[in-house]
Amino acid sequence: MDESSAKSGEDKVQESFNITLRHIALSDVDDFMVWATDDRVTKFCLWDTYTSKEQAVEYIKNQAIPHPWLRAVCLGNHVIGTITVYPCSGSGSCRAELGYRLQAVVHVENKGSQRVLEKAGFQREGVLRSYELFKGKPVDVVMFSTLGNDSSIG
């Protein structure tokens, strides 16, 4: 294999791992159903597993599309998840400020999401006990954060 064909192969691999964020659309419902109907995925979600396409269409149309801070996470042309910022109230109303500090909390048992955050340059801060209500029960979460001046970013 010569150098030019090796580079071409590397470019194809990089293209297949192109992750982007964009607004979600009704046309994304089939991709949404792939992971939103999987109990292994929804185990750590605030919402229950979707059981019908109609239910998913209703959610996308009435909640996801109008939400000002919801974005589809796309791998190539396929939606593989969503990311959302929910405004808090009271003293927690400024938990995430882009450009200064960004933080994330993850269920203590969700090791996959913890690895994703670490690979993205977030630092593990510690465990917050009974920090959130998750499906009606208090749960422990791991706090991760990153600062705009962290050398691990970009």
Secondary structure as the mmCIF struct_conf table of DSSP 4:
data_model
#
loop_
_struct_conf.conf_type_id
_struct_conf.id
_struct_conf.beg_label_comp_id
_struct_conf.beg_label_asym_id
_struct_conf.beg_label_seq_id
_struct_conf.end_label_comp_id
_struct_conf.end_label_asym_id
_struct_conf.end_label_seq_id
HELX_RH_AL_P HELX_RH_AL_P1 GLU A 3 SER A 16
TURN_TY1_P TURN_TY1_P1 PHE A 17 PHE A 17
STRN STRN1 ILE A 19 ARG A 22
HELX_RH_3T_P HELX_RH_3T_P1 LEU A 26 ASP A 28
HELX_RH_AL_P HELX_RH_AL_P2 VAL A 29 ALA A 36
TURN_TY1_P TURN_TY1_P2 THR A 37 THR A 37
HELX_RH_AL_P HELX_RH_AL_P3 ASP A 39 THR A 42
TURN_TY1_P TURN_TY1_P3 LYS A 43 PHE A 44
BEND BEND1 CYS A 45 TRP A 47
HELX_LH_PP_P HELX_LH_PP_P1 ASP A 48 TYR A 50
HELX_RH_AL_P HELX_RH_AL_P4 LYS A 53 TYR A 59
HELX_RH_PI_P HELX_RH_PI_P1 ILE A 60 ALA A 64
TURN_TY1_P TURN_TY1_P4 ILE A 65 PRO A 66
TURN_TY1_P TURN_TY1_P5 PRO A 68 TRP A 69
STRN STRN2 LEU A 70 LEU A 75
TURN_TY1_P TURN_TY1_P6 GLY A 76 ASN A 77
STRN STRN3 HIS A 78 THR A 84
HELX_RH_3T_P HELX_RH_3T_P2 GLY A 90 GLY A 92
TURN_TY1_P TURN_TY1_P7 SER A 93 CYS A 94
BEND BEND2 ARG A 95 ARG A 95
STRN STRN4 GLU A 97 GLU A 97
TURN_TY1_P TURN_TY1_P8 LEU A 98 TYR A 100
STRN STRN5 ARG A 101 HIS A 107
TURN_TY1_P TURN_TY1_P9 VAL A 108 GLU A 109
HELX_RH_AL_P HELX_RH_AL_P5 LYS A 111 LYS A 119
TURN_TY1_P TURN_TY1_P10 ALA A 120 GLY A 121
STRN STRN6 GLN A 123 PHE A 134
TURN_TY1_P TURN_TY1_P11 LYS A 135 GLY A 136
STRN STRN7 LYS A 137 LEU A 147
TURN_TY1_P TURN_TY1_P12 GLY A 148 ASN A 149
TURN_TY1_P TURN_TY1_P13 SER A 151 SER A 152
#
